[in-house]
Amino acid sequence: MKIMVRFAGYFRTLAERSALELELKEQATVAEALAELDQALDGRCSHVFYPNGAQNSTPNFFIVVETEIVDRETILQEGNTMAIVPPMAGG
C-alpha cells in the first residue's frame, strides 16, 4: 500500500523535501512506517525517531494521520497522509 508522508518545520529540512510517497505492507503501523521512512532517508532521521537508540523512545514530535494525532501502534490504510510535525511549528 502507499501513503504520503509530509514534513513540517525542522523535519522538512532534515528530509530535504516537503513530502515523500512511501510503499508499505498492508496493515502497517506508524512504527513500521517510521522505520521505512528512516531507511528511505538514508538514516538521517534515526536520531529523531529513536532519540535514545530504542524504538520505544518518547519522540519529540507529533505524528498526525489525516487530522488526528496518533501513536506508533496506529494501523495505516492505503492512501493515508501521515505528517511528522514538531511540537511547535510556525508557518
C-alpha positions as CSV (number, residue, x, y, z in Angstrom):
1,M,0.0,0.0,0.0
2,K,1.1,3.6,-0.5
3,I,0.9,6.5,1.9
4,M,2.0,10.1,1.7
5,V,4.4,11.4,4.3
6,R,4.6,15.2,4.8
7,F,7.2,17.0,6.8
8,A,6.9,20.3,8.8
9,G,9.5,22.6,10.3
10,Y,12.9,21.1,11.1
11,F,11.8,17.7,9.7
12,R,11.4,19.3,6.2
13,T,15.0,20.4,6.4
14,L,16.2,17.1,7.7
15,A,14.3,15.1,5.0
16,E,15.4,17.6,2.3
17,R,11.8,17.7,0.9
18,S,8.3,18.6,2.0
19,A,6.7,15.2,1.2
20,L,7.5,11.6,0.2
21,E,5.4,8.7,-1.0
22,L,6.1,5.6,1.0
23,E,5.3,2.0,0.0
24,L,4.4,-0.2,3.0
25,K,2.9,-3.7,3.6
26,E,-0.8,-3.9,4.2
27,Q,-1.9,-3.1,7.8
28,A,1.5,-1.5,8.5
29,T,1.7,0.5,11.8
30,V,3.1,4.0,12.2
31,A,6.2,2.5,13.8
32,E,6.8,0.4,10.7
33,A,6.3,3.5,8.5
34,L,8.9,5.4,10.6
35,A,11.4,2.6,10.1
36,E,10.8,2.5,6.4
37,L,10.9,6.3,6.2
38,D,14.2,6.4,8.1
39,Q,15.6,3.9,5.6
40,A,14.3,5.9,2.6
41,L,16.0,8.9,4.0
42,D,19.4,7.1,4.4
43,G,19.2,7.1,8.2
44,R,19.0,10.9,8.6
45,C,16.0,10.6,10.9
46,S,17.3,7.9,13.3
47,H,18.3,10.4,16.0
48,V,14.9,12.0,15.8
49,F,12.7,8.9,15.5
50,Y,14.7,6.9,18.1
51,P,16.2,9.6,20.4
52,N,17.7,7.1,22.9
53,G,18.5,4.5,20.3
54,A,15.4,2.5,21.1
55,Q,12.2,2.2,19.0
56,N,10.1,2.7,22.1
57,S,11.7,6.1,23.0
58,T,9.4,9.0,23.5
59,P,9.7,11.1,20.4
60,N,10.0,14.9,20.3
61,F,7.4,15.3,17.5
62,F,3.8,14.6,16.7
63,I,2.6,12.0,14.2
64,V,-0.6,13.1,12.5
65,V,-2.6,10.8,10.3
66,E,-5.2,12.7,8.3
67,T,-6.3,15.1,11.0
68,E,-5.6,13.1,14.2
69,I,-2.6,12.9,16.4
70,V,-1.7,9.1,16.7
71,D,0.7,6.9,18.4
72,R,3.2,4.4,16.9
73,E,0.8,1.5,17.1
74,T,-1.8,3.0,14.8
75,I,-2.5,1.0,11.7
76,L,-2.3,2.8,8.5
77,Q,-4.6,2.5,5.5
78,E,-4.0,2.8,1.7
79,G,-3.9,6.5,0.8
80,N,-3.4,7.9,4.3
81,T,-1.4,11.1,4.7
82,M,0.9,11.0,7.7
83,A,2.6,14.1,8.8
84,I,5.7,14.4,11.0
85,V,5.3,17.7,13.0
86,P,7.5,19.3,15.6
87,P,5.7,20.2,18.9
88,M,5.6,23.8,17.8
89,A,5.6,24.8,14.2
90,G,5.2,28.2,12.6
91,G,4.3,29.0,9.2
